[in-house]
């Protein structure tokens, strides 16, 4: 098992792995957009993406982004973690998370965060998995505002409007 930063020659395969992950989890995904975003992420010094290779095949992937916060300084976030079903329970996810934590620490992050979806918790018990590394729940609740054409429809459906 080898964990390594995604090489130029692996971007397409790594993007396909992320596309599979998003599709399996029920997220709407555009394969080319995922590849382009992954390529941009890995070329940005404040972010990181790595794969796990076993017997010459990419079997898992992890992505990390960072942000600057007033209270924490640099915060790392594990954004995506996926292991092919046939490679699960072999230590791949554990190795990818350990590598992500190491990368964050070596790049000046004071904290590492992970967001667990309800589905991820229900299907896989991800909070128990991450607790093994020292992750603990916080009192924060995350919400997002997406900038896309669906936004206008969603806001209007709720009886609101966007500020001019």
Residue, then its C-alpha position, 0 to 999 in steps of 0.5 A: x500500500x502506497x499513499x502519494x500525492x496525485x501525479x499528473x498521470x493520475x488525475x483522470x483516474x483520480x477524478x473518475x474515482x471521485x465521480x464514482x464516490x459522488x454518484x454512489x452517495x447520490x450527489x449530482x456530479x459532472x465528471x469533467x468538472x470534478x476532474x478540473x476542480x481536482x486538478x486545480x486543487x492539487x496545483x494550489x499549495x494550500x490544498x492537497x489530494x492523494x491516492x492510495x495505490x495497491x498492486x498498481x491500482x488506485x483504490x482510494x483518495x483523500x482531498x484536503x483544503x485549508x482556510x485561514x480563521x481568526x481564532x484558529x489560524x490555518x484550518x485543514x479540512x478533509x473534504x473527500x475520502x473514498x475507498x473502493x468497496x472491494x478495498x475496504x476494511x484493509x486499512x486504506x481509509x485509515x492510511x489516507x486519513x493519517x496522511x491527510x492529518x500529517x499533511x495538515x500538521x506539516x503545512x501549519x494547520x492548527x486544527x483539522x476538520x471533517x464534515x460528515x453527512x447524515x447519510x455517511x453517519x447512518x450508513x458507515x458510522x463515520x463519527x466513530x471512525x474519525x473519533x479513532x483519530x481524535x476528531x470530536x463533534x463541535x457545536x457548530x452547524x454548517x450551512x452553505x449558499x450555492x451560487x448556481x441557477x438553482x438558487x433563484x428557484x430554491x429561494x423563490x420556492x421558499x417565498x423569499x427573494x435574493x437581495x439586489 
